Amino acid sequence: MLVYHTNEPKAGRQFHNVRVVVRLVDQGEDSLPNDIARQLLLGDAGGDEARAREAWREAGLPLQGQIAVTDLDPVRRKVRGEHA
Protein backbone atom coordinates (compact mmCIF):
# COMPACT_ATOMS: atom_id res chain seq x y z
CA MET A 1 0.00 0.00 0.00
CA LEU A 2 1.26 3.44 -0.88
CA VAL A 3 0.07 6.49 1.08
CA TYR A 4 0.93 10.04 0.18
CA HIS A 5 -0.32 13.53 0.98
CA THR A 6 -0.96 16.27 -1.51
CA ASN A 7 -2.40 19.78 -1.46
CA GLU A 8 -5.16 20.34 -3.98
CA PRO A 9 -6.72 23.66 -4.93
CA LYS A 10 -10.17 24.21 -3.49
CA ALA A 11 -12.93 25.45 -5.75
CA GLY A 12 -14.07 28.98 -5.11
CA ARG A 13 -13.01 32.58 -5.50
CA GLN A 14 -10.37 32.68 -2.81
CA PHE A 15 -7.16 30.74 -3.09
CA HIS A 16 -7.25 27.85 -0.63
CA ASN A 17 -5.60 24.47 -0.60
CA VAL A 18 -7.08 21.31 0.83
CA ARG A 19 -4.81 18.60 2.15
CA VAL A 20 -5.75 15.26 0.61
CA VAL A 21 -4.58 11.83 1.73
CA VAL A 22 -4.36 9.35 -1.10
CA ARG A 23 -4.09 5.64 -0.43
CA LEU A 24 -3.25 3.31 -3.29
CA VAL A 25 -3.71 -0.40 -2.77
CA ASP A 26 -2.70 -3.13 -5.18
CA GLN A 27 -5.66 -5.45 -4.95
CA GLY A 28 -4.16 -7.91 -7.34
CA GLU A 29 -6.07 -9.90 -9.85
CA ASP A 30 -8.90 -12.15 -8.84
CA SER A 31 -9.40 -10.69 -5.38
CA LEU A 32 -12.13 -8.62 -3.78
CA PRO A 33 -12.18 -6.12 -0.95
CA ASN A 34 -13.44 -7.75 2.24
CA ASP A 35 -16.64 -5.67 2.44
CA ILE A 36 -17.61 -6.50 -1.16
CA ALA A 37 -17.00 -10.21 -0.57
CA ARG A 38 -19.20 -10.06 2.53
CA GLN A 39 -21.98 -8.31 0.61
CA LEU A 40 -21.87 -10.96 -2.11
CA LEU A 41 -22.09 -13.78 0.43
CA LEU A 42 -24.94 -12.03 2.24
CA GLY A 43 -26.81 -11.74 -1.06
CA ASP A 44 -26.20 -15.43 -1.77
CA ALA A 45 -27.60 -16.23 1.69
CA GLY A 46 -30.80 -14.38 0.83
CA GLY A 47 -30.03 -11.64 3.34
CA ASP A 48 -29.69 -14.10 6.24
CA GLU A 49 -26.82 -12.52 8.17
CA ALA A 50 -26.40 -15.40 10.61
CA ARG A 51 -26.14 -17.93 7.77
CA ALA A 52 -23.65 -15.78 5.86
CA ARG A 53 -21.57 -15.14 9.00
CA GLU A 54 -21.46 -18.86 9.86
CA ALA A 55 -20.41 -19.81 6.32
CA TRP A 56 -17.67 -17.16 6.42
CA ARG A 57 -16.41 -18.45 9.76
CA GLU A 58 -16.52 -22.12 8.72
CA ALA A 59 -14.53 -21.31 5.58
CA GLY A 60 -11.88 -19.57 7.67
CA LEU A 61 -11.97 -16.44 5.54
CA PRO A 62 -10.02 -13.50 7.00
CA LEU A 63 -11.85 -10.73 8.82
CA GLN A 64 -9.83 -8.03 7.03
CA GLY A 65 -7.99 -7.54 3.78
CA GLN A 66 -8.50 -8.91 0.31
CA ILE A 67 -10.40 -12.13 -0.36
CA ALA A 68 -9.29 -14.32 -3.25
CA VAL A 69 -12.14 -15.17 -5.60
CA THR A 70 -10.95 -18.79 -5.58
CA ASP A 71 -11.46 -18.86 -1.78
CA LEU A 72 -14.85 -17.15 -1.91
CA ASP A 73 -16.48 -19.08 -4.76
CA PRO A 74 -16.82 -22.43 -2.94
CA VAL A 75 -18.37 -20.67 0.06
CA ARG A 76 -20.83 -18.85 -2.18
CA ARG A 77 -21.81 -22.11 -3.90
CA LYS A 78 -22.34 -23.79 -0.52
CA VAL A 79 -24.55 -20.96 0.76
CA ARG A 80 -26.61 -21.06 -2.44
CA GLY A 81 -27.03 -24.82 -2.01
CA GLU A 82 -25.08 -25.67 -5.16
CA HIS A 83 -22.83 -28.68 -5.29
CA ALA A 84 -19.37 -28.42 -6.87
N, CA, C and O atoms as CSV, one atom per row, in Angstrom:
chain,resi,resn,atom,element,x,y,z
A,1,MET,N,N,0.842,-1.163,0.000
A,1,MET,CA,C,0.000,0.000,0.000
A,1,MET,C,C,0.895,1.235,0.000
A,1,MET,O,O,1.901,1.287,0.707
A,2,LEU,N,N,0.526,2.199,-0.778
A,2,LEU,CA,C,1.259,3.443,-0.880
A,2,LEU,C,C,0.357,4.569,-0.389
A,2,LEU,O,O,-0.771,4.714,-0.862
A,3,VAL,N,N,0.842,5.358,0.545
A,3,VAL,CA,C,0.074,6.491,1.076
A,3,VAL,C,C,0.884,7.756,0.846
A,3,VAL,O,O,2.076,7.802,1.149
A,4,TYR,N,N,0.246,8.765,0.318
A,4,TYR,CA,C,0.928,10.043,0.180
A,4,TYR,C,C,-0.063,11.173,0.419
A,4,TYR,O,O,-1.277,10.988,0.337
A,5,HIS,N,N,0.479,12.336,0.714
A,5,HIS,CA,C,-0.317,13.529,0.984
A,5,HIS,C,C,-0.076,14.531,-0.134
A,5,HIS,O,O,1.032,14.638,-0.659
A,6,THR,N,N,-1.098,15.243,-0.485
A,6,THR,CA,C,-0.961,16.270,-1.508
A,6,THR,C,C,-1.880,17.434,-1.157
A,6,THR,O,O,-2.883,17.251,-0.467
A,7,ASN,N,N,-1.549,18.604,-1.622
A,7,ASN,CA,C,-2.404,19.776,-1.464
A,7,ASN,C,C,-3.076,20.044,-2.797
A,7,ASN,O,O,-2.413,20.188,-3.824
A,8,GLU,N,N,-4.380,20.109,-2.771
A,8,GLU,CA,C,-5.156,20.338,-3.979
A,8,GLU,C,C,-5.871,21.666,-3.872
A,8,GLU,O,O,-6.313,22.040,-2.785
A,9,PRO,N,N,-5.998,22.394,-4.981
A,9,PRO,CA,C,-6.723,23.665,-4.930
A,9,PRO,C,C,-8.204,23.429,-4.665
A,9,PRO,O,O,-8.814,22.504,-5.201
A,10,LYS,N,N,-8.757,24.284,-3.833
A,10,LYS,CA,C,-10.173,24.206,-3.488
A,10,LYS,C,C,-10.953,25.113,-4.439
A,10,LYS,O,O,-10.506,26.210,-4.776
A,11,ALA,N,N,-12.108,24.646,-4.859
A,11,ALA,CA,C,-12.935,25.452,-5.755
A,11,ALA,C,C,-13.456,26.686,-5.017
A,11,ALA,O,O,-13.761,26.627,-3.826
A,12,GLY,N,N,-13.549,27.756,-5.709
A,12,GLY,CA,C,-14.073,28.980,-5.107
A,12,GLY,C,C,-13.262,30.173,-5.554
A,12,GLY,O,O,-12.299,30.039,-6.309
A,13,ARG,N,N,-13.657,31.340,-5.082
A,13,ARG,CA,C,-13.008,32.578,-5.499
A,13,ARG,C,C,-11.683,32.791,-4.795
A,13,ARG,O,O,-10.725,33.256,-5.412
A,14,GLN,N,N,-11.611,32.467,-3.539
A,14,GLN,CA,C,-10.375,32.677,-2.810
A,14,GLN,C,C,-9.437,31.499,-3.023
A,14,GLN,O,O,-9.864,30.372,-3.271
A,15,PHE,N,N,-8.147,31.796,-2.920
A,15,PHE,CA,C,-7.162,30.743,-3.090
A,15,PHE,C,C,-6.993,29.984,-1.776
A,15,PHE,O,O,-6.494,30.526,-0.789
A,16,HIS,N,N,-7.413,28.731,-1.782
A,16,HIS,CA,C,-7.251,27.850,-0.629
A,16,HIS,C,C,-6.778,26.497,-1.133
A,16,HIS,O,O,-7.108,26.073,-2.241
A,17,ASN,N,N,-6.007,25.839,-0.306
A,17,ASN,CA,C,-5.602,24.469,-0.601
A,17,ASN,C,C,-6.237,23.536,0.411
A,17,ASN,O,O,-6.449,23.901,1.567
A,18,VAL,N,N,-6.533,22.342,-0.033
A,18,VAL,CA,C,-7.083,21.310,0.827
A,18,VAL,C,C,-6.084,20.166,0.855
A,18,VAL,O,O,-5.632,19.707,-0.194
A,19,ARG,N,N,-5.741,19.711,2.031
A,19,ARG,CA,C,-4.811,18.598,2.152
A,19,ARG,C,C,-5.587,17.297,1.908
A,19,ARG,O,O,-6.610,17.041,2.543
A,20,VAL,N,N,-5.090,16.502,0.998
A,20,VAL,CA,C,-5.746,15.262,0.606
A,20,VAL,C,C,-4.805,14.108,0.902
A,20,VAL,O,O,-3.616,14.170,0.590
A,21,VAL,N,N,-5.339,13.059,1.504
A,21,VAL,CA,C,-4.579,11.832,1.733
A,21,VAL,C,C,-5.020,10.831,0.686
A,21,VAL,O,O,-6.209,10.545,0.549
A,22,VAL,N,N,-4.071,10.306,-0.043
A,22,VAL,CA,C,-4.364,9.346,-1.096
A,22,VAL,C,C,-3.765,8.011,-0.695
A,22,VAL,O,O,-2.597,7.935,-0.315
A,23,ARG,N,N,-4.561,6.968,-0.780
A,23,ARG,CA,C,-4.095,5.636,-0.430
A,23,ARG,C,C,-4.286,4.737,-1.643
A,23,ARG,O,O,-5.409,4.539,-2.108
A,24,LEU,N,N,-3.205,4.203,-2.142
A,24,LEU,CA,C,-3.248,3.306,-3.290
A,24,LEU,C,C,-2.986,1.890,-2.808
A,24,LEU,O,O,-2.012,1.635,-2.100
A,25,VAL,N,N,-3.847,0.986,-3.189
A,25,VAL,CA,C,-3.708,-0.401,-2.767
A,25,VAL,C,C,-3.718,-1.284,-4.010
A,25,VAL,O,O,-4.608,-1.181,-4.854
A,26,ASP,N,N,-2.724,-2.145,-4.108
A,26,ASP,CA,C,-2.700,-3.129,-5.184
A,26,ASP,C,C,-3.568,-4.294,-4.752
A,26,ASP,O,O,-3.176,-5.086,-3.895
A,27,GLN,N,N,-4.739,-4.396,-5.342
A,27,GLN,CA,C,-5.663,-5.448,-4.949
A,27,GLN,C,C,-5.372,-6.747,-5.677
A,27,GLN,O,O,-5.956,-7.784,-5.363
A,28,GLY,N,N,-4.492,-6.693,-6.625
A,28,GLY,CA,C,-4.157,-7.907,-7.345
A,28,GLY,C,C,-5.310,-8.360,-8.219
A,28,GLY,O,O,-6.414,-7.818,-8.170
A,29,GLU,N,N,-5.024,-9.346,-8.997
A,29,GLU,CA,C,-6.065,-9.902,-9.848
A,29,GLU,C,C,-6.823,-10.972,-9.081
A,29,GLU,O,O,-6.277,-11.651,-8.211
A,30,ASP,N,N,-8.062,-11.098,-9.418
A,30,ASP,CA,C,-8.898,-12.150,-8.843
A,30,ASP,C,C,-9.025,-12.066,-7.327
A,30,ASP,O,O,-9.026,-13.089,-6.642
A,31,SER,N,N,-9.132,-10.850,-6.805
A,31,SER,CA,C,-9.398,-10.690,-5.381
A,31,SER,C,C,-10.403,-9.558,-5.200
A,31,SER,O,O,-10.536,-8.676,-6.048
A,32,LEU,N,N,-11.101,-9.608,-4.078
A,32,LEU,CA,C,-12.133,-8.623,-3.782
A,32,LEU,C,C,-11.866,-7.982,-2.433
A,32,LEU,O,O,-11.321,-8.627,-1.538
A,33,PRO,N,N,-12.243,-6.726,-2.277
A,33,PRO,CA,C,-12.180,-6.123,-0.946
A,33,PRO,C,C,-13.099,-6.908,-0.007
A,33,PRO,O,O,-14.127,-7.436,-0.430
A,34,ASN,N,N,-12.726,-6.977,1.242
A,34,ASN,CA,C,-13.442,-7.753,2.236
A,34,ASN,C,C,-14.921,-7.384,2.301
A,34,ASN,O,O,-15.775,-8.270,2.343
A,35,ASP,N,N,-15.237,-6.082,2.309
A,35,ASP,CA,C,-16.639,-5.674,2.438
A,35,ASP,C,C,-17.472,-6.089,1.228
A,35,ASP,O,O,-18.647,-6.426,1.374
A,36,ILE,N,N,-16.880,-6.070,0.042
A,36,ILE,CA,C,-17.605,-6.499,-1.159
A,36,ILE,C,C,-17.852,-8.003,-1.106
A,36,ILE,O,O,-18.943,-8.468,-1.436
A,37,ALA,N,N,-16.841,-8.764,-0.691
A,37,ALA,CA,C,-16.995,-10.214,-0.569
A,37,ALA,C,C,-18.099,-10.554,0.425
A,37,ALA,O,O,-18.888,-11.470,0.190
A,38,ARG,N,N,-18.158,-9.824,1.528
A,38,ARG,CA,C,-19.197,-10.064,2.535
A,38,ARG,C,C,-20.591,-9.745,1.973
A,38,ARG,O,O,-21.548,-10.474,2.234
A,39,GLN,N,N,-20.700,-8.671,1.213
A,39,GLN,CA,C,-21.983,-8.310,0.612
A,39,GLN,C,C,-22.447,-9.378,-0.375
A,39,GLN,O,O,-23.629,-9.718,-0.418
A,40,LEU,N,N,-21.514,-9.903,-1.168
A,40,LEU,CA,C,-21.865,-10.964,-2.113
A,40,LEU,C,C,-22.383,-12.192,-1.384
A,40,LEU,O,O,-23.397,-12.771,-1.772
A,41,LEU,N,N,-21.681,-12.588,-0.322
A,41,LEU,CA,C,-22.090,-13.776,0.432
A,41,LEU,C,C,-23.437,-13.549,1.107
A,41,LEU,O,O,-24.267,-14.457,1.152
A,42,LEU,N,N,-23.661,-12.357,1.628
A,42,LEU,CA,C,-24.938,-12.034,2.243
A,42,LEU,C,C,-26.069,-12.123,1.215
A,42,LEU,O,O,-27.149,-12.628,1.519
A,43,GLY,N,N,-25.818,-11.636,0.013
A,43,GLY,CA,C,-26.811,-11.742,-1.058
A,43,GLY,C,C,-27.091,-13.193,-1.414
A,43,GLY,O,O,-28.242,-13.571,-1.634
A,44,ASP,N,N,-26.039,-14.007,-1.473
A,44,ASP,CA,C,-26.202,-15.427,-1.770
A,44,ASP,C,C,-26.987,-16.144,-0.674
A,44,ASP,O,O,-27.671,-17.133,-0.936
A,45,ALA,N,N,-26.883,-15.635,0.560
A,45,ALA,CA,C,-27.599,-16.225,1.694
A,45,ALA,C,C,-29.013,-15.678,1.806
A,45,ALA,O,O,-29.705,-15.945,2.789
A,46,GLY,N,N,-29.444,-14.921,0.819
A,46,GLY,CA,C,-30.799,-14.378,0.830
A,46,GLY,C,C,-31.018,-13.343,1.915
A,46,GLY,O,O,-32.141,-13.148,2.382
A,47,GLY,N,N,-29.925,-12.668,2.321
A,47,GLY,CA,C,-30.031,-11.639,3.340
A,47,GLY,C,C,-29.946,-12.177,4.765
A,47,GLY,O,O,-30.030,-11.406,5.722
A,48,ASP,N,N,-29.784,-13.478,4.915
A,48,ASP,CA,C,-29.689,-14.104,6.242
A,48,ASP,C,C,-28.281,-13.891,6.794
A,48,ASP,O,O,-27.351,-14.621,6.451
A,49,GLU,N,N,-28.137,-12.883,7.652
A,49,GLU,CA,C,-26.817,-12.516,8.171
A,49,GLU,C,C,-26.172,-13.633,8.979
A,49,GLU,O,O,-24.968,-13.862,8.867
A,50,ALA,N,N,-26.953,-14.324,9.781
A,50,ALA,CA,C,-26.403,-15.404,10.611
A,50,ALA,C,C,-25.849,-16.525,9.727
A,50,ALA,O,O,-24.771,-17.054,9.994
A,51,ARG,N,N,-26.579,-16.879,8.689
A,51,ARG,CA,C,-26.136,-17.933,7.771
A,51,ARG,C,C,-24.870,-17.523,7.032
A,51,ARG,O,O,-23.944,-18.322,6.890
A,52,ALA,N,N,-24.827,-16.276,6.560
A,52,ALA,CA,C,-23.648,-15.777,5.858
A,52,ALA,C,C,-22.442,-15.720,6.794
A,52,ALA,O,O,-21.336,-16.100,6.410
A,53,ARG,N,N,-22.657,-15.245,8.020
A,53,ARG,CA,C,-21.572,-15.144,9.005
A,53,ARG,C,C,-21.009,-16.524,9.343
A,53,ARG,O,O,-19.794,-16.697,9.437
A,54,GLU,N,N,-21.889,-17.496,9.523
A,54,GLU,CA,C,-21.458,-18.856,9.862
A,54,GLU,C,C,-20.669,-19.481,8.703
A,54,GLU,O,O,-19.656,-20.143,8.930
A,55,ALA,N,N,-21.123,-19.274,7.485
A,55,ALA,CA,C,-20.413,-19.813,6.319
A,55,ALA,C,C,-19.030,-19.174,6.201
A,55,ALA,O,O,-18.055,-19.853,5.878
A,56,TRP,N,N,-18.948,-17.882,6.462
A,56,TRP,CA,C,-17.671,-17.161,6.416
A,56,TRP,C,C,-16.705,-17.737,7.456
A,56,TRP,O,O,-15.535,-17.991,7.169
A,57,ARG,N,N,-17.228,-17.936,8.674
A,57,ARG,CA,C,-16.410,-18.453,9.764
A,57,ARG,C,C,-15.955,-19.883,9.478
A,57,ARG,O,O,-14.784,-20.208,9.674
A,58,GLU,N,N,-16.862,-20.732,9.021
A,58,GLU,CA,C,-16.520,-22.121,8.724
A,58,GLU,C,C,-15.453,-22.219,7.633
A,58,GLU,O,O,-14.610,-23.116,7.660
A,59,ALA,N,N,-15.495,-21.296,6.678
A,59,ALA,CA,C,-14.526,-21.311,5.579
A,59,ALA,C,C,-13.164,-20.772,6.017
A,59,ALA,O,O,-12.165,-20.945,5.319
A,60,GLY,N,N,-13.137,-20.117,7.182
A,60,GLY,CA,C,-11.877,-19.569,7.672
A,60,GLY,C,C,-11.401,-18.363,6.889
A,60,GLY,O,O,-10.202,-18.090,6.822
A,61,LEU,N,N,-12.346,-17.637,6.292
A,61,LEU,CA,C,-11.971,-16.442,5.537
A,61,LEU,C,C,-11.519,-15.353,6.507
A,61,LEU,O,O,-12.047,-15.252,7.614
A,62,PRO,N,N,-10.545,-14.540,6.099
A,62,PRO,CA,C,-10.022,-13.501,6.995
A,62,PRO,C,C,-11.052,-12.404,7.272
A,62,PRO,O,O,-11.930,-12.132,6.453
A,63,LEU,N,N,-10.924,-11.792,8.432
A,63,LEU,CA,C,-11.845,-10.729,8.821
A,63,LEU,C,C,-11.497,-9.396,8.176
A,63,LEU,O,O,-12.334,-8.494,8.129
A,64,GLN,N,N,-10.276,-9.263,7.681
A,64,GLN,CA,C,-9.830,-8.026,7.034
A,64,GLN,C,C,-9.013,-8.375,5.808
A,64,GLN,O,O,-8.548,-9.503,5.643
A,65,GLY,N,N,-8.851,-7.378,4.951
A,65,GLY,CA,C,-7.992,-7.542,3.783
A,65,GLY,C,C,-8.729,-8.101,2.578
A,65,GLY,O,O,-9.953,-8.233,2.577
A,66,GLN,N,N,-7.967,-8.419,1.572
A,66,GLN,CA,C,-8.497,-8.914,0.314
A,66,GLN,C,C,-8.908,-10.379,0.442
A,66,GLN,O,O,-8.322,-11.141,1.212
A,67,ILE,N,N,-9.925,-10.753,-0.324
A,67,ILE,CA,C,-10.403,-12.132,-0.360
A,67,ILE,C,C,-10.225,-12.643,-1.783
A,67,ILE,O,O,-10.750,-12.061,-2.732
A,68,ALA,N,N,-9.488,-13.722,-1.921
A,68,ALA,CA,C,-9.287,-14.318,-3.247
A,68,ALA,C,C,-10.611,-14.890,-3.740
A,68,ALA,O,O,-11.345,-15.526,-2.983
A,69,VAL,N,N,-10.905,-14.660,-5.004
A,69,VAL,CA,C,-12.142,-15.172,-5.597
A,69,VAL,C,C,-12.167,-16.696,-5.509
A,69,VAL,O,O,-13.228,-17.288,-5.307
A,70,THR,N,N,-11.015,-17.327,-5.660
A,70,THR,CA,C,-10.953,-18.793,-5.581
A,70,THR,C,C,-11.289,-19.301,-4.183
A,70,THR,O,O,-11.739,-20.438,-4.036
A,71,ASP,N,N,-11.080,-18.480,-3.150
A,71,ASP,CA,C,-11.461,-18.857,-1.785
A,71,ASP,C,C,-12.937,-18.589,-1.526
A,71,ASP,O,O,-13.583,-19.316,-0.771
A,72,LEU,N,N,-13.466,-17.552,-2.148
A,72,LEU,CA,C,-14.848,-17.149,-1.906
A,72,LEU,C,C,-15.851,-17.991,-2.688
A,72,LEU,O,O,-16.928,-18.293,-2.174
A,73,ASP,N,N,-15.524,-18.372,-3.903
A,73,ASP,CA,C,-16.480,-19.084,-4.761
A,73,ASP,C,C,-17.048,-20.357,-4.142
A,73,ASP,O,O,-18.260,-20.562,-4.206
A,74,PRO,N,N,-16.225,-21.222,-3.544
A,74,PRO,CA,C,-16.819,-22.432,-2.944
A,74,PRO,C,C,-17.784,-22.120,-1.798
A,74,PRO,O,O,-18.774,-22.825,-1.603
A,75,VAL,N,N,-17.492,-21.070,-1.052
A,75,VAL,CA,C,-18.370,-20.668,0.055
A,75,VAL,C,C,-19.686,-20.149,-0.495
A,75,VAL,O,O,-20.753,-20.450,0.040
A,76,ARG,N,N,-19.611,-19.378,-1.552
A,76,ARG,CA,C,-20.826,-18.855,-2.175
A,76,ARG,C,C,-21.687,-19.985,-2.720
A,76,ARG,O,O,-22.907,-19.972,-2.558
A,77,ARG,N,N,-21.054,-20.968,-3.367
A,77,ARG,CA,C,-21.814,-22.109,-3.897
A,77,ARG,C,C,-22.491,-22.874,-2.766
A,77,ARG,O,O,-23.644,-23.285,-2.897
A,78,LYS,N,N,-21.784,-23.065,-1.661
A,78,LYS,CA,C,-22.344,-23.792,-0.516
A,78,LYS,C,C,-23.551,-23.061,0.052
A,78,LYS,O,O,-24.572,-23.682,0.346
A,79,VAL,N,N,-23.443,-21.745,0.208
A,79,VAL,CA,C,-24.548,-20.957,0.757
A,79,VAL,C,C,-25.753,-20.981,-0.166
A,79,VAL,O,O,-26.894,-20.984,0.296
A,80,ARG,N,N,-25.504,-20.999,-1.463
A,80,ARG,CA,C,-26.608,-21.057,-2.437
A,80,ARG,C,C,-27.192,-22.452,-2.559
A,80,ARG,O,O,-28.227,-22.638,-3.198
A,81,GLY,N,N,-26.532,-23.446,-1.947
A,81,GLY,CA,C,-27.032,-24.816,-2.013
A,81,GLY,C,C,-26.589,-25.554,-3.264
A,81,GLY,O,O,-27.139,-26.604,-3.596
A,82,GLU,N,N,-25.601,-25.012,-3.958
A,82,GLU,CA,C,-25.084,-25.670,-5.163
A,82,GLU,C,C,-24.009,-26.659,-4.757
A,82,GLU,O,O,-23.327,-26.480,-3.748
A,83,HIS,N,N,-23.871,-27.696,-5.549
A,83,HIS,CA,C,-22.825,-28.681,-5.291
A,83,HIS,C,C,-21.743,-28.548,-6.358
A,83,HIS,O,O,-22.041,-28.410,-7.544
A,84,ALA,N,N,-20.487,-28.592,-5.924
A,84,ALA,CA,C,-19.367,-28.416,-6.867
A,84,ALA,C,C,-19.215,-29.606,-7.776
A,84,ALA,O,O,-18.325,-29.623,-8.626
